[in-house]
Amino acid sequence: MDSQLKRGILNICILQLLKEEDKYGYDIIKLLQGLFPDTEESTIYAILRRLNKEGLTDMYYSDISHGPKRKYYSISDKGKECLAEYISSWQEIERIFAEIGVGKYEGWKRVTAPPPVIH
């Protein structure tokens, strides 16, 4: 997968995961490496740092594990707004792809039907 495309998708994935619940950084990495096996840990940490710097996530430390403090991430209100924009853009891309036939003959499976085309 193209690295720029993958980084964009990872942004969406991380924000969506954090929308569901706060997560420990290492747990995010292990989950995403299961989905994107060729992605380095350092790449995901870099994205987590950037999302935090941009105010899309918040970070806090917790010692729930009774060991060293762990760094947890949560999605900020700004991150929720950004995620909604990302999802809207993704849906628009899916609509365009469906309209021009991308995936029609490549064996792609759609989970939902494309929106109706109005001419």
HUZIPE-V206929 format. One line per field, one symbol per residue. ss: DSSP state (~ for helix, > for strand, _ for the rest). Layout:
# HUZIPE-V206929
ss = ???
This chain:
# HUZIPE-V206929
ss = __~~~~~~~~~~~~~~~~~~__>>~~~~~~~~~~~_____~~~~~~~~~~~~~___>>>>>>_______>>>>>>_~~~~~~~~~~~~~~~~~~~~~~~~___________________
